[in-house]
Amino acid sequence: MSLPQPVEAEDAERRLGLVFALTAFFLWGVLPAYYKWTAAVDADVVVSHRILWSVVFLGIFLGLRGRLGEVRDALLDRKRLPMLALSAAVISVNWLVFIWAVTENRIIEISFGYFCNPLVSVAIGLIVLKEKLSRWQAVAIAIAALAVAIQAVALDAFPWVSVGLAFSFATYGYLRKMVAVGASPGLMVESVLLAPFALAYLMYSGIWLQQDVLPLDRPGLLLLLAGTGIVTAFPLALFAAGARRLPLSMIGLLQYMAPSLQLILAIFLYGEEIEPMRLATFGLIWVSLAIFTTDTLYRRERRPRGGVA
C-alpha cells in the first residue's frame, strides 16, 4: 500500500515545479511593463540601479538561505571568477539593451529576440562546442536566419535589438554552463563584480552630468528603482526552483511564454505597430521553433532509458 507514495510525492514536486516555472516566465513576460514605469530615468541609470539593488536583495535572499558561502567561494576561485566576470559583462549589455528598447517602444523587437534565443543557443553549441546538429535543427536555424535577413532587407533596418538580445542571452547561458555555480549565487557574484562600475557611473552621472540619479523628491520612482533588484532576483529564484523539479523538455516549452506575453503587451497594451512583413518574420520564427521543438522532443523520446538526459 505504501508503493504509490513516492509516485505521489514526485507528482506533487512536479506540480510545484510547474507553478514556480510558470510564475517565473510570466514575470519575465510582463517585465517590460515594469520598466515602462521607470522610463523617466535613462536606461543606463536604471541598469546601474538594477545592479546595485540586485546585490542588496540577492544578499538578503542568499543570507536567509545560508548560501552566501557559495558566493564567497566563487569570488575567491581563480578558475571560476574570470568566467563569471565575462558573464557579468555580457548580462549587463543584455539588461541595457532590454531596458533601452522598452523605453523606446521597441518591445516587439524584444519579443522577436527572445523567440530567437533557443535557436541562437543551438548555433553557439555548433560553433563553440562543436556539437552536431540534426537535419531538422539545421533547417530550423536556417529559417530563423532567413527571418532576420528579411527584417534587415525588407524593413530597411538591421534588427540589432533582437539580435543583440538573442546573442547576449545565449552567450550568457553558454558562459554560465561552463561555471559550476548556482543560478542565484552566480548572479550575486556577477552583481558584486559590476557594482563598483555601477556606483561609479551613478556618481559620474549625478555629479558631472547633473542627472537626477537618486530621485528623492519622487518616492514612487525611487521605490521602483529599488524594486529592480526584486524583479531581477525573484523570477530567477522561482525559475531555479522550477527547473530542479521539471524535465528539460517542459522547461524548453515553457520558455516561449515570456516572449509571447511581451508580444501581447507590445501590441495590445502599448499600441506598437507590427508591419505585415515583420509579422511574416514572426511566422517564420514560429515555424522554425515548431520544427526545433518537435525534433528535440522526438530525439529525447528515442533516447535509451539509461542515456544521458
Order of alpha helices (4+ residues) and beta strands (2+ residues): alpha-alpha-alpha-alpha-alpha-alpha-alpha-alpha-alpha-alpha-alpha-alpha-alpha
